[in-house]
Amino acid sequence: MRAQIREIGSWLVELRRDLHRHPELKFQETRTSETVAKLLREWGLEVSTGLAQTGVVGLMDTGKPGPVLALRADMDALPIQEVQDRPYASQNPGLMHACGHDAHVTMLLGAARVLAATQTLARGAVKFVFQPGEEGGAGGLKMVQAGVLENPKVDRALALHVFPTLRVGEVGLTPGPALASVDDFLIRLKGQGSHAAHPHTAKDPILAGAALVQALQSIVSRGTDPLESLVVSVTRFQAGTAFNIIPEQAEIWGTIRALKEPVRACAQASLEEIARGIAGAHGVQVETEVRRGYPVLCNDPEVTAFVEEVASALLGKERVLRLPASMGSEDFSYFLERCPGAFVVMGCSDPQGGPAPMLHTPQFDISEKVLPLGVELLVRLAESFLSGSHWPG
């Protein structure tokens, strides 16, 4: 199998670079999904398209009773202008694969190609899930709602994600809560404007907002058990039009992130309570909106142990790392709310060089040495799971 992966090494690089040159935003991944569906059909898979608008699923069914494994890759890009000093840089102005989704699609397609050629699955089936809209679009939820985990019913689900803080050949795993929930908030403070020379005639929303920004920090420092993980960040404060006008309105934007649902709910309630109290103390009106985003991504410990065993056999135990939870978020969490599974981090920095630039930056890139390793890991996970030694309990 490794020899076959080596044979398609140049194809993996060409495919990834083609995807990288043509990034597409959430739910606009038409070219990407057409490429994916065409290849899956060529390899004999049963292909469904148009899921959650641009999602694609390829079913590889052995025809023998057994478990069903879902392998997921996200397809969308980000609204970032890429640095133009590489031959495969984005050809779509203002758009870039700055989170490695081009690599995810490539590795999953590579695994489908190898498994279709080798026919090494013992029983059951594999669903190759290509998901749109991970970057803020909740595409994972829309795919679940479209029935991707049914017909046939998925027993376990796995996803790989490249990460530049690890080197190629390293894999990171986190049993239990691994990535945080994410909720956005918008607080509107409405007061009474005035000339800046006569502040006593105003109900100043800026003064109220400044007090509120400080008070919101008490949600973490005084309202939450210090052993729990919670982030409340104010990221935007907008008010006013001129230096000599006290405005009538101010807006405060931010994010809440937690690793446990009770902590998440408590933080949301505290935010609304504090906003009402500060507004009342300053004589202004307040409207608070909290938009619930992705839930906590929680890896199943049994599935995580299974991935650790397979990855250790492939890479060596010393290269399979237990990582602490992160306050980042990912919509694969919607899959894991309904099906046991694991989110697996793969290093993408060159072992001979320094760390790759961080995700979501114009400089981000991967060492393409990760591509064949990702393919082999996915193939081995599928073969091992469907062999029966890890039959769903």
N, C-alpha and C positions, 0 to 999 in steps of 0.2 A: 504493500500500500504506500509506503514512503517513497518507493521508486516512482510510482504513478504520480504522486504529488510533485516530485521533482520534475517530472516530464511536463507538467502544466505550470511550472514556475513562471516562465515568461508570460504565459497567458494571464496568470493572476495579476502580474504587474501591469500589463497592458489594459486589462479590464479595470483595475483600480484607478489607473491614470485617466482612462476615458470617463469614468464616473466623476473623477475629481475635476476634470475640465468642464463638466456640464452639471453643476450643482443646481438643485431645484428646492424652493421653499416648501414648507408644510402644505400638504394636500395639492401641490402642483407638480408632483414627482412623475409626470406622465412619461417622459423619455426613459427615466430610470425603470419604472414599472414595466414599460414595453420591452426593454432590454431583458429584465428578469423573466418575464412571462415567456418570451421567445426562447430563451435558453432552456428553461425548465421543460417546455414542450419538446424541444429537440432531444432532450434526455429521457423522454418517455413518462414524465410525471403527469398526474392529473392536476390541471391548473385552474384556479379560480381567480378572477380579476374583479376590480371595481369594489373591493371591500373597503369600507371607510373611504370611499372615493377612489383612491389610487393604490390601495393595498393589494398584495398578491400572495396567494398561498399555493404551494406545490405539495401535493400528497404523494409520498412514496409508500405504497402498500405492498407488503410481501404476500398478501393473500392468506397468511397463516394467522390464526388467533394469537393475540398477544397485546402487550401494552402499546400505547401511542405516546410518542415524544414530540413536543413542539420545540423547534429551534427558531429563534427570532432575531431578525436584524432590522434596524431602523434605517430609513432611506433619505430623510430630508436634510437640507443644508441650512446655513445661517445667513442672515443679512450682514455680512462682513466683507469688506474689500480686502482681498488677499494681496500679500506682497507678490510682486510680479517677477521674481528672480529665479523661477524654476520653469522648466519646459512644459510641465503639465499643469500650470496655474489655471485658475478658473477663467473661462471665456465668457462668463456671464457677469457683467459689471455689478459690483455690490453684493455678490453672492459667493459663498465659499463653503466647502466641506471642512469646517473648523472644529468638528467634534468626532471625526473619524468614521462617520457613517458610510462613506465610500468604502472603507476597509471592511466594515461589518458586512455590507452587501457582498463584497468580493469573497470574503472567507466563507460565507454561507452558500454562495453559489458554487464555490470550489468544492465544498463538502458534498453538495448535491451531485455535482459532476462525478466525483470519485465514487460515491455510493451507487450511483446509477451504472457506472462502468463495472464495478467489482461485484455487485449483487451479494454483498456480505452480510446483509441484515438477516438475522435468524428467524424472526417472526415479528408480528405487529406492524406498526407503521410509523413513519416520521412525517411531520408537517413542517415544511420550510416556510416560515412566516416572514414576509417582507412588509414592514409596517411604515405607514406614512406618519407625519405630524408628531414626532416625539418632542421637537423643540417648541414647547408651549402650546401644542395643539391637542393634547390628550388623545393622540392617535391610538395609543394602547387601549384606552377605554372604548373607543369607537370600534376597534377591531374585535374586542371581546363582545361588544353589543351586536356586532355583525355575525357572531357565531363561530369565530375562529377556533374556539376551544371545544366545539361540538362537531358531531358527524364526520369522522368518528370522535368520540370524547377523548380529550387529551388527559393523560395521567400525570405527566410531569412536563415542565417547561424550563428551558434554559436560554440565556442570552449572553453573548460576549460583548465586552466593550474595551477598546484600546485605551491605555492611560499612560501619559508620558513620564510619570514619576517612577514607573517600573521599567526595567530594561527588557528587551526582547529575550524570551526564554523564561521570564518570570510570570507567574500567575498569582493574582490576589483573590482571596475569598474572605467573606465575613458571614459567619452563621448568625441567624436571627436578624434583628433590625440592622440594615446596612446603609440605607439612604433615607434621608428625612422626608417627611411631608413638606409641602410648600403651599402657602396661602398668601395671596396678595391683599393688601388693604389700601383703601383710599378714605381719608378723613377730610371733609369739607367744613371749614369754619366760616360762618357768615356773621359779620358784625355791622358796624356803621362807619362809613368812610368819613374823612375830614381832611382839611389842610394840615400838613405836617407841623405848621406853626401853632396849631390849636389842638393838640392831642387829647385834651380833656373833653372835647366835644365828640370824640370818636369812641367806638367799641372796637378796639384794635385786634384784628384776627392774627396779625403777626406776633404780637406779644403773647396771645393765647397759644399760638402754634409753637413758639419757642419754649414755653413752659410745658407744652404737651410732649414735644420731642424728648425733653429731659425726663418727664414723668414716665414715658413708655419704657424707659430702661429699667424701671423698677419691676416690670413684669418678670424679668429674668433674675435680677439681683435680690429682690425681696419677695417675689410672689411665687417662686419656683424652687423646689428642692435642689440644692446645689449639686446633688449627684445625678440629676436628670439633665438631658441635653435639650436646649432650647435657644433659638436665635430670634430676636426681634430687631430688625434693621430698618431704620428710616433711610430711604434712598433718594427722595425727592421732596423739596419744599418750594412751592411756587406761590408767589403773591406779588401784587403791586405792578405799576406801570411807569412810575416816575419817582424821583428822589424827594419830591415835596408833596406827595399824596399818600395818606394812610388809606389803604384799599379797604374794600368792603368784604373781600373773601380771600381766604388762603386755602391751599390744598397740600396735604401731606400724604405721601405715598410710601409704601414699604412692604416688607415681607416677614412672614412668621414661618419658622421651620422647627420641627420637633421630630423625635424618634419614637414617641409613644402617643397614641390617640388621646388618652386623658390629658396629657400635658398640652397637646394641641388645642383641645377644646377649652381648657382653662385659660390659655393664653388669649384666645379669641374673645372670651367673655370679659377678661380683665381689660383688654384693649378698649372695648366698647364702654365699660364702666369708667375707666380713667378719662376717656375722651369726653364723656358727659360731665364728669366732675370738674375737669379743667375748664371746659366751655362755660359751665355755670358760674364758676368763680370769676370769670372774666366778662361775663355778661354777653356772650356771643352764642349763636345757635350752632349746632353740630349735626352733621350727617355722617354716619360711618358705614362703609361697605367693606365686607370681607368676602373675597372670592376664593372659595375653596379650590385648591389645585390638586396636585398628585398626592396620593396617600403615601404612608411610610412603605418603603420597599423592604420586605421581610423575607430573608432567605430561609428556606426550610433546612433545619440542621441535618436531617438525613440525606437530603439531596446534595447539600454542600459537602458532606463527608464523602459521598459517592464521587463528586467532581474532584475532590482532593485526591482520592485514591487513583483515579484515572490519570489526572494531571501529573501526579508524582511518578507513576510508571512511565510516563512519556518524557518528563523533563528532569526528574530527580526530586526527591522530597525537599531538599534544601531550597529549591526554586519555587515551591508552592507556599506562599506566604499568607498568614492570617492578618488581615488588615482591620484597623479600627473602623467603626462606623463613620460615615461622612455626612455633613449637613447639606450636601448636594441632593438633587432629586432626579427621578427617572420614572417614566410612565410604564415601564415594565412591571411596576408595582401593581397595576390593574390585573395583569396576568396572574401574579402571585397571590392576589386576594382570593382568587377562584381556583387556583391549581398550585400544588406544591412545586417548588422549583428553586432556581438559583441564578443570580446575576454574577457573572464571572468577569474579573478584570484581567486584561492581558497587557503586559508591558510592550511599549512601542518605541522606546528610546534605543538608539544603537548602542550595543554593549561596548563598542570601542570609542564612543564619543560621549559628550555630556548629555544631560537630560534634554529631551525634545522640548520645544516651546509648549506652553500650557494650552489646554483646550480653550476654545472660544477666543483665540487671539489671531490676528492676521498672519502671524508667523508659523502657526501650528502646521506640523507635518509629521509623518510617521517614518520609521525605518521599515521599508517594505519586506525586510526579513521576517516580520511578524506574520505575513500573509500565509505562507505554507504551514507555519506552526499552528495558526488558528484553524486552518483547514483540517490538519491532522487531529487536533484536539476535538473538534466537532465530530469528526468521523469516528474516533475512538469512543467518544461519549455515546453516540448513537448505537454503535455496534455492541458496546458493553451493556447498555440499558436494555436493548432488545434481545440480548442473548438469554435472558431469563435469570441471570444471577442477581439482577436488581429489579425483579418483578415488583410492581406496586403492591404495598401491603394493605 
